[in-house]
Amino acid sequence: MNKKLHAFIMYLTVPLAAVTVDIVVTSLPSIKEVLGVDTHLAQYVFTFGVLGFGIGQIFSGFVTDAYNRKTVLISSISMLITLLIGAVLTNNIHVLIFLRFLQGLAISFIAVASRAVVRDIHTDEEYKNAVNYITIGFALALTVSPMVGSLILTMFSYKAVFVFLIIYSTLMLVMIFFSKETNNNKKPLNKKNAFHDLKILFQDTVFVRSLIMCGCFYTIVPIFDTLGSFYVTDIFDYTPIEFGWAEIILAVAWLFGNIFNRFLSKIDLHKKTMTSFIIGFTGCIIGFLFFQSQGESDIAVIGVMCIIVFVAAILFPLHLGTALVKHGQRAGIANAIIFSGCWMITSFISNTATFLDPHTALSIYFLIVFVLALALSSYLLGKRKLG
């Protein structure tokens, strides 16, 4: 198979994970109403999917490096389709939450294996550019999935969202079936190899620093998913379509940040990083000041979120590429660990958000400041350790 075509198929497969997690966000108020549950249980339909995705990637990297990547992809997509069918059939919120956790586990293998294939078929220099395409694909998934979810809700129940995911997954399953195997450096699945690879990764200061930073950048949009979905629907009476448009605005900000990053390749990494953090914190300060003078405002919250998302979209591919580029011999495990860290951090922050008041902008602003401060601290401590 042509390398560009193979890469293109993987660029379509990677977003399947983001879509599976994110598309239910616009359905949360509907799930709350249809199943007659409280806000916290409805939010768990999203956050437990994130949790499963994060935990699954801890193990999926070792499996992906030990076996054929194609086999892993076909098996995990088939399992995802089965779990999605279960989500369509159940009317029990606790069963749905459990199925979402299992779906998160399944998509973790899909995401890790497809990203590992991208690493397999590119040289070191090519991969730096490929990482940006992966994040652009993620942004496009964020752009499309909320509106698709919103449109589905206007015509059908929330269960139709899972039917859409079944169709998407089936199409990817067919395309991957005709792709070729790329794992020419299989490592036996045993403790010795696992601990050896983990030791190398976690002794790499840049890798550990980037893991924490990327996790913080990754969680920006889910903060709005968890708190913002109820903030704009309960306070400002947004319809699912209107909330979908708000999500699209943020996704476009992420996409623009990814694209803008491609024009900054000649600028020093430290300068880009610190400038981006300054812009991010400035956006939060503007949000706090506006709240103090004008009170609650959906436009202000979305505007501040656009600034933060734009900054995160610049920093994420920069530090992701820096972390992974020198670990080509353990591509599956390196990808798995760093993205597992991303989603575990996202899960922790998203679940923390469920304990905050979703009906005030202050909850969103404070959580964003905390996340940016954590990312900045990790960067500065790592830089100090490197000398």
C-alpha positions as CSV (number, residue, x, y, z in Angstrom):
1,M,0.0,0.0,0.0
2,N,1.2,3.5,-0.8
3,K,2.7,5.2,2.2
4,K,0.7,8.4,1.9
5,L,-2.6,6.4,1.5
6,H,-1.6,4.2,4.5
7,A,-0.9,7.3,6.6
8,F,-4.2,8.9,5.5
9,I,-6.1,5.9,6.7
10,M,-4.4,6.2,10.1
11,Y,-5.1,9.9,10.2
12,L,-8.8,8.9,9.8
13,T,-8.5,6.2,12.5
14,V,-6.8,8.2,15.2
15,P,-9.7,10.7,15.5
16,L,-12.1,7.7,16.1
17,A,-11.0,7.8,19.7
18,A,-11.6,11.5,20.1
19,V,-15.0,11.3,18.4
20,T,-16.0,8.3,20.5
21,V,-15.2,10.2,23.7
22,D,-16.3,13.7,22.7
23,I,-19.5,13.2,20.6
24,V,-21.6,12.3,23.7
25,V,-20.9,15.7,25.3
26,T,-23.9,17.4,23.6
27,S,-26.0,14.4,24.7
28,L,-25.4,14.8,28.4
29,P,-28.4,17.0,29.1
30,S,-30.5,14.7,27.0
31,I,-29.2,11.6,28.9
32,K,-30.0,13.3,32.2
33,E,-33.6,14.0,31.1
34,V,-34.4,10.8,29.3
35,L,-32.9,8.4,31.9
36,G,-34.1,10.6,34.8
37,V,-30.7,10.9,36.5
38,D,-28.9,13.8,38.2
39,T,-26.2,15.9,36.6
40,H,-23.3,14.0,38.2
41,L,-24.4,10.6,36.8
42,A,-24.9,12.2,33.3
43,Q,-21.4,13.7,33.4
44,Y,-19.9,10.3,34.3
45,V,-21.0,9.0,30.8
46,F,-18.3,11.3,29.5
47,T,-15.7,11.2,32.2
48,F,-15.7,7.4,32.5
49,G,-15.1,7.1,28.8
50,V,-12.1,9.4,29.3
51,L,-10.9,7.3,32.3
52,G,-11.1,4.0,30.3
53,F,-9.2,5.6,27.5
54,G,-6.4,6.7,29.9
55,I,-6.1,3.4,31.7
56,G,-6.2,1.3,28.6
57,Q,-3.3,3.1,27.0
58,I,-1.0,2.0,29.8
59,F,-1.3,-1.6,28.6
60,S,-2.1,-1.1,24.9
61,G,1.4,0.1,24.1
62,F,3.0,-3.2,25.2
63,V,0.5,-5.2,23.3
64,T,0.9,-3.0,20.2
65,D,4.7,-3.5,20.2
66,A,4.4,-7.2,20.8
67,Y,1.9,-8.2,18.1
68,N,0.9,-7.1,14.6
69,R,-0.5,-3.6,14.7
70,K,-3.1,-4.6,12.1
71,T,-4.4,-7.4,14.3
72,V,-4.6,-5.1,17.3
73,L,-6.6,-2.6,15.2
74,I,-9.0,-5.1,13.8
75,S,-9.7,-6.8,17.2
76,S,-10.1,-3.5,19.1
77,I,-12.4,-1.9,16.5
78,S,-14.5,-5.1,16.5
79,M,-14.8,-5.0,20.3
80,L,-15.7,-1.3,20.1
81,I,-18.6,-2.0,17.7
82,T,-19.9,-4.7,20.1
83,L,-19.8,-2.3,23.1
84,L,-21.5,0.5,21.1
85,I,-24.4,-1.9,20.2
86,G,-24.7,-2.5,24.0
87,A,-24.9,1.2,24.6
88,V,-27.8,1.4,22.1
89,L,-29.7,-1.4,23.8
90,T,-29.4,-0.4,27.5
91,N,-31.7,2.0,29.4
92,N,-29.7,1.7,32.6
93,I,-27.4,4.7,33.4
94,H,-25.0,2.5,35.5
95,V,-24.7,0.0,32.6
96,L,-24.2,2.8,30.2
97,I,-21.4,4.3,32.3
98,F,-19.7,0.9,32.6
99,L,-20.0,0.4,28.8
100,R,-18.5,3.8,28.3
101,F,-15.5,2.8,30.4
102,L,-15.1,-0.4,28.3
103,Q,-15.4,1.7,25.1
104,G,-12.6,3.9,26.5
105,L,-10.4,0.8,26.9
106,A,-11.2,-0.4,23.3
107,I,-10.4,3.0,21.7
108,S,-7.1,3.1,23.7
109,F,-5.8,0.2,21.6
110,I,-7.1,1.8,18.4
111,A,-5.5,5.1,19.1
112,V,-2.1,3.7,20.2
113,A,-1.9,1.2,17.4
114,S,-2.8,3.7,14.7
115,R,-0.3,6.3,16.0
116,A,2.4,3.6,16.2
117,V,1.7,2.8,12.5
118,V,2.2,6.5,11.7
119,R,5.6,6.3,13.5
120,D,6.5,3.1,11.7
121,I,6.1,4.5,8.2
122,H,7.9,7.8,8.7
123,T,11.5,8.8,9.3
124,D,12.4,10.9,12.3
125,E,12.1,14.2,10.4
126,E,8.9,13.2,8.6
127,Y,7.4,12.1,11.9
128,K,7.8,15.6,13.4
129,N,5.4,16.9,10.7
130,A,3.2,13.8,11.0
131,V,2.6,14.6,14.7
132,N,1.1,17.9,13.6
133,Y,-1.2,16.1,11.2
134,I,-2.3,13.8,14.0
135,T,-3.2,16.8,16.2
136,I,-5.0,18.5,13.2
137,G,-7.0,15.3,12.8
138,F,-7.9,15.5,16.4
139,A,-9.0,19.1,16.0
140,L,-11.1,18.2,13.0
141,A,-12.7,15.4,15.1
142,L,-13.5,18.0,17.8
143,T,-14.9,20.3,15.1
144,V,-17.2,17.7,13.5
145,S,-18.3,15.5,16.4
146,P,-20.2,18.1,18.5
147,M,-22.2,19.3,15.6
148,V,-22.9,15.8,14.4
149,G,-24.0,14.9,17.9
150,S,-26.2,18.0,18.0
151,L,-27.8,17.3,14.6
152,I,-28.5,13.8,15.6
153,L,-30.2,14.9,18.8
154,T,-32.5,17.2,16.8
155,M,-33.9,14.3,14.9
156,F,-33.4,11.2,17.2
157,S,-32.6,10.3,20.7
158,Y,-29.1,10.2,22.2
159,K,-28.8,6.5,21.3
160,A,-28.5,7.5,17.6
161,V,-25.1,9.0,18.5
162,F,-23.9,5.5,19.2
163,V,-25.4,4.2,15.9
164,F,-23.3,6.9,14.2
165,L,-20.2,5.6,15.9
166,I,-21.0,2.1,14.9
167,I,-21.1,3.2,11.2
168,Y,-17.8,5.2,11.5
169,S,-16.1,2.2,13.2
170,T,-17.3,-0.2,10.6
171,L,-15.9,1.9,7.8
172,M,-12.5,2.1,9.5
173,L,-12.5,-1.6,10.1
174,V,-13.0,-2.3,6.3
175,M,-10.2,0.1,5.3
176,I,-7.8,-1.3,7.9
177,F,-8.5,-4.8,6.7
178,F,-6.9,-3.9,3.3
179,S,-3.9,-2.2,4.8
180,K,-0.5,-3.7,5.4
181,E,1.4,-4.7,8.6
182,T,4.1,-2.2,9.7
183,N,5.5,-3.6,12.9
184,N,8.9,-5.1,11.9
185,N,10.4,-4.7,15.4
186,K,8.2,-6.9,17.6
187,K,9.1,-7.2,21.2
188,P,8.0,-10.3,23.2
189,L,5.4,-9.4,25.8
190,N,7.3,-10.0,29.0
191,K,8.1,-8.2,32.2
192,K,11.8,-7.8,31.3
193,N,11.1,-5.9,28.1
194,A,8.3,-3.9,29.7
195,F,10.4,-2.7,32.7
196,H,13.4,-2.0,30.4
197,D,11.4,0.3,28.1
198,L,9.6,2.0,31.0
199,K,12.9,2.6,32.7
200,I,14.3,4.3,29.6
201,L,11.2,6.4,29.1
202,F,10.9,7.6,32.7
203,Q,14.6,8.4,33.0
204,D,14.1,10.8,30.1
205,T,13.4,14.2,31.7
206,V,12.0,15.6,28.5
207,F,9.6,12.7,28.1
208,V,8.3,13.0,31.6
209,R,8.0,16.8,31.4
210,S,6.2,16.6,28.1
211,L,3.8,13.9,29.4
212,I,2.6,16.2,32.2
213,M,2.5,19.3,30.0
214,C,0.6,17.5,27.1
215,G,-1.9,16.1,29.6
216,C,-2.6,19.6,30.8
217,F,-3.1,20.9,27.3
218,Y,-5.2,18.0,26.4
219,T,-7.6,18.6,29.3
220,I,-8.5,22.2,28.3
221,V,-11.4,21.3,26.0
222,P,-12.8,18.5,28.3
223,I,-13.1,21.1,31.0
224,F,-15.5,23.0,28.9
225,D,-17.2,19.8,27.9
226,T,-17.8,18.8,31.6
227,L,-18.7,22.2,33.0
228,G,-19.6,24.3,30.0
229,S,-22.3,21.9,28.7
230,F,-24.4,22.6,31.8
231,Y,-23.3,26.3,32.1
232,V,-24.6,27.3,28.7
233,T,-27.7,25.1,28.6
234,D,-28.9,25.8,32.2
235,I,-27.9,29.5,32.5
236,F,-28.3,30.7,28.9
237,D,-30.8,28.1,27.6
238,Y,-28.6,26.9,24.8
239,T,-30.2,24.2,22.5
240,P,-28.0,21.2,21.6
241,I,-27.3,22.9,18.2
242,E,-26.2,26.1,19.9
243,F,-23.9,24.2,22.2
244,G,-22.6,22.3,19.2
245,W,-21.7,25.6,17.6
246,A,-19.9,26.7,20.8
247,E,-17.9,23.4,20.6
248,I,-17.1,24.0,17.0
249,I,-15.7,27.5,17.8
250,L,-13.3,25.9,20.3
251,A,-12.4,23.2,17.9
252,V,-11.6,25.8,15.2
253,A,-9.4,27.6,17.7
254,W,-7.5,24.3,18.2
255,L,-7.2,23.8,14.5
256,F,-5.9,27.4,14.0
257,G,-3.4,26.9,16.8
258,N,-2.1,23.7,15.1
259,I,-1.9,25.4,11.7
260,F,-0.2,28.5,13.2
261,N,2.3,26.3,14.9
262,R,3.6,25.1,11.5
263,F,4.8,28.7,10.8
264,L,6.7,28.9,14.1
265,S,9.2,26.1,13.4
266,K,12.2,28.4,13.3
267,I,11.5,30.0,16.6
268,D,13.2,28.8,19.7
269,L,11.1,26.2,21.7
270,H,11.6,28.0,25.0
271,K,10.5,31.4,23.6
272,K,7.4,29.9,22.0
273,T,6.5,28.0,25.2
274,M,6.9,31.0,27.6
275,T,5.1,33.4,25.2
276,S,2.2,31.0,24.9
277,F,1.9,30.6,28.7
278,I,1.9,34.4,29.1
279,I,-0.9,34.7,26.5
280,G,-2.9,31.9,28.3
281,F,-2.7,33.4,31.8
282,T,-3.5,36.9,30.3
283,G,-6.7,35.3,28.8
284,C,-7.7,34.0,32.3
285,I,-7.1,37.4,33.9
286,I,-9.3,39.0,31.3
287,G,-12.0,36.4,32.1
288,F,-11.8,37.1,35.9
289,L,-11.9,40.9,35.3
290,F,-14.9,40.7,33.0
291,F,-16.7,38.5,35.5
292,Q,-16.1,41.0,38.3
293,S,-17.5,43.9,36.2
294,Q,-20.3,42.2,34.1
295,G,-21.1,39.0,35.9
296,E,-22.0,35.7,34.1
297,S,-21.4,35.8,30.3
298,D,-21.5,33.0,27.8
299,I,-19.7,35.1,25.3
300,A,-16.9,35.9,27.7
301,V,-16.4,32.3,28.7
302,I,-16.3,31.1,25.1
303,G,-13.9,33.9,24.2
304,V,-11.5,33.1,27.0
305,M,-11.7,29.4,26.2
306,C,-10.8,30.2,22.6
307,I,-7.6,32.0,23.7
308,I,-6.6,29.1,26.0
309,V,-7.4,26.4,23.4
310,F,-5.4,28.3,20.7
311,V,-2.4,28.4,23.1
312,A,-2.8,24.7,24.0
313,A,-3.0,23.8,20.3
314,I,0.4,25.5,19.7
315,L,2.1,23.9,22.7
316,F,0.7,20.4,22.4
317,P,2.3,19.2,19.1
318,L,5.6,21.0,20.0
319,H,6.1,19.1,23.2
320,L,4.6,15.8,22.0
321,G,7.0,15.7,19.1
322,T,9.9,16.5,21.3
323,A,9.0,13.7,23.7
324,L,8.5,11.0,21.1
325,V,10.9,11.6,18.3
326,K,13.9,9.8,19.9
327,H,11.9,6.7,21.0
328,G,11.2,5.2,17.6
329,Q,12.4,1.7,18.7
330,R,9.6,1.6,21.3
331,A,7.0,3.7,19.3
332,G,3.9,1.8,20.6
333,I,4.9,2.0,24.3
334,A,6.1,5.6,24.1
335,N,2.9,6.7,22.4
336,A,0.8,4.7,24.8
337,I,2.5,6.0,28.0
338,I,2.4,9.7,27.0
339,F,-1.2,9.6,25.7
340,S,-2.3,7.5,28.7
341,G,-0.8,10.2,30.9
342,C,-2.7,12.8,28.9
343,W,-6.0,11.0,29.3
344,M,-5.4,10.1,33.0
345,I,-4.8,13.8,33.7
346,T,-7.8,14.7,31.6
347,S,-9.9,12.1,33.5
348,F,-8.7,13.4,36.9
349,I,-9.4,17.1,36.0
350,S,-12.8,16.2,34.4
351,N,-13.9,14.2,37.4
352,T,-12.7,17.0,39.7
353,A,-14.8,19.4,37.6
354,T,-18.0,17.4,38.5
355,F,-17.6,18.5,42.1
356,L,-17.5,22.2,41.0
357,D,-20.6,24.4,40.5
358,P,-21.3,24.2,36.7
359,H,-23.4,27.3,36.8
360,T,-20.7,29.9,37.3
361,A,-17.8,31.0,35.0
362,L,-15.5,31.1,38.0
363,S,-15.4,27.3,38.2
364,I,-14.2,27.2,34.6
365,Y,-11.6,30.0,35.1
366,F,-10.1,28.6,38.3
367,L,-9.7,25.2,36.8
368,I,-8.0,26.6,33.7
369,V,-5.6,28.6,35.8
370,F,-4.8,25.5,37.9
371,V,-4.1,23.4,34.7
372,L,-1.9,26.1,33.1
373,A,0.0,26.5,36.4
374,L,0.7,22.8,36.6
375,A,1.9,22.7,33.0
376,L,4.2,25.7,33.5
377,S,5.6,24.3,36.8
378,S,6.4,21.0,35.0
379,Y,8.1,22.8,32.2
380,L,10.3,25.0,34.4
381,L,11.3,22.2,36.8
382,G,12.2,20.0,33.8
383,K,14.2,22.8,32.2
384,R,16.0,23.4,35.5
385,K,16.9,19.7,35.8
386,L,18.2,19.6,32.3
387,G,20.4,22.6,33.1
